[in-house]
Amino acid sequence: MSERQRHYRQRVPNPGLNPVAQETLHMLFKGLTYQEIAGVRCRSFKTVQNTVRTLLQKTGTRNTRELIYEAFTRDWLQAPKRYVE
């Protein structure tokens, strides 16, 4: 493995996601749709869509599949406080 590949694979810290973005990312990881996330969070579909768009911009990813992959491989996913026992 080259030096560049090793550098790319290193874990990076969380890209400064707020609790709402963190929770939305966690729900996307669990497989919920935008509509389901909107129902759980008591927000509109458009609000969830805007939150995901902001997540994509902050992380430099192009779609939710890539976002979830990067979040999982780079340890950006943390269980929201309401799910921690």
C-alpha positions as CSV (number, residue, x, y, z in Angstrom):
1,M,0.0,0.0,0.0
2,S,1.4,3.4,-1.0
3,E,1.9,6.3,1.4
4,R,-1.0,8.2,-0.4
5,Q,-3.4,5.2,0.1
6,R,-2.4,5.0,3.8
7,H,-3.0,8.7,4.3
8,Y,-6.4,8.5,2.6
9,R,-7.5,5.5,4.7
10,Q,-6.6,7.2,8.0
11,R,-9.6,8.0,10.2
12,V,-10.5,11.7,10.3
13,P,-12.4,13.4,13.1
14,N,-16.1,14.2,12.8
15,P,-16.5,17.0,10.3
16,G,-18.2,19.3,12.9
17,L,-21.8,17.9,12.6
18,N,-24.4,19.4,14.8
19,P,-26.7,17.0,16.8
20,V,-29.5,17.3,14.2
21,A,-27.2,16.4,11.4
22,Q,-25.7,13.6,13.5
23,E,-29.1,12.1,14.2
24,T,-30.2,12.4,10.6
25,L,-27.0,10.6,9.5
26,H,-27.6,7.9,12.0
27,M,-31.2,7.4,10.7
28,L,-29.9,7.3,7.1
29,F,-27.4,4.6,8.2
30,K,-30.3,2.6,9.7
31,G,-32.0,2.7,6.3
32,L,-34.8,5.2,7.0
33,T,-36.2,7.2,4.1
34,Y,-36.4,11.0,4.1
35,Q,-40.2,10.7,4.7
36,E,-39.7,8.3,7.6
37,I,-37.0,10.6,9.1
38,A,-39.4,13.5,8.8
39,G,-42.1,11.6,10.7
40,V,-39.7,10.6,13.5
41,R,-38.3,14.1,13.9
42,C,-41.7,15.8,13.4
43,R,-40.2,17.9,10.6
44,S,-41.2,18.4,7.0
45,F,-39.8,16.3,4.2
46,K,-38.1,19.5,2.8
47,T,-36.3,20.1,6.1
48,V,-34.9,16.6,6.0
49,Q,-33.9,17.1,2.4
50,N,-32.1,20.3,3.3
51,T,-30.3,18.7,6.2
52,V,-29.0,15.9,4.0
53,R,-27.9,18.4,1.4
54,T,-26.0,20.3,4.0
55,L,-24.4,17.0,5.2
56,L,-23.3,16.2,1.6
57,Q,-21.7,19.7,1.3
58,K,-19.9,19.5,4.6
59,T,-18.5,16.1,4.0
60,G,-17.7,16.6,0.3
61,T,-19.8,13.5,-0.8
62,R,-22.0,13.3,-3.9
63,N,-24.9,11.2,-2.7
64,T,-26.3,9.5,0.4
65,R,-24.7,6.1,-0.4
66,E,-21.2,7.8,-0.5
67,L,-22.1,9.8,2.7
68,I,-23.0,6.7,4.6
69,Y,-19.9,4.8,3.4
70,E,-17.6,7.7,4.4
71,A,-19.4,8.1,7.7
72,F,-19.0,4.4,8.5
73,T,-15.4,4.0,7.4
74,R,-14.2,7.2,9.0
75,D,-16.0,6.8,12.3
76,W,-18.3,9.9,11.9
77,L,-21.2,7.9,13.1
78,Q,-21.9,8.2,16.8
79,A,-25.1,7.0,18.5
80,P,-27.3,10.0,19.3
81,K,-27.6,10.7,23.0
82,R,-31.3,9.7,23.1
83,Y,-30.3,6.2,21.9
84,V,-27.5,5.7,24.4
85,E,-28.4,3.8,27.5
